[in-house]
Amino acid sequence: MSLPGAPTLARSPLGRLRSPTTEAELNAMRAAAWHRHGIAALLVDDIADPWLRQAITNEANRRWGRRQGGNSHGR
């Protein structure tokens, strides 16, 4: 809302507000990344098998270093 007589704001895509991304939209982006680029975006906490979860965590740590913050799974 603006005051009467105030100049109007410039119209720009950068000025538009967008609601936060939904879980369904995130899953659609993950699927598109997999199908188009071969990139798998997985939430480590969603991997039920402890051996597989640890293997993926180890590989991510090797490539990009340990995470800063987040759940450290008992460490």
N, C-alpha and C positions, 0 to 999 in steps of 0.2 A: 504494500500500500504506500502511496506517495502523497505528498501534500499538494493541494491545489496550486497550480502555477509552477510546480517544480519541473525541471527538465526530466524527460523520460530517460530511462537507462538504455544504454546501447544494447541492441539485440545480438547475442552471441551464443553459440553452443556452449561456451565455457561458463556462461552465466546461468544456465539451466540447472535446476536441482533435480537430482535423480534419486529415487528410493534405493535403499541398499539392495544388493544382489541377493536373490532368493537362492535357497538350496537347489531348487530345480534348475535355475539358470547356471549355477556353478557346475552341476553335473553335466549339463549340456555343453558347457565350455570344455570340461575335462574330456568328454566323449569326442568333441571336435578335434582337440589337440591330439588324441590318440589316433583317430582316423586319418587326419591330414598330415601329421608330422611324426607319428610314432612315439609321442611323448605320453607317458603314463603319470598322471597326477593323482597320487594316492595319499589318503590321510593315514599316517602310521598307526594311529590309535584305532582305526577301523579294521586293521588286519588282525584276524582272530588267532591265527596260528603263531605261537610265540617264536618258533624257529625262523619262519619266513619274515616276521616283523623285525627280528634282530638282524637278519641278513640284509634286509633293505636299509635298516638304520646304519649298519656298518658300512655299506657301500656309499650311502649319502655322506657319512662322516669322512670317509676316505676322500671323496671328491670335493666336498665343499666345507669340511670342518664341522666341528660340533655346533649344535644349535645354541643360541644365546637365549636362555629362558625356556619357557614351556615345560612340559612334563619330562622329567629325567628318568622315569621308570625305576625309582628306588635308589638312584645314585646321588 
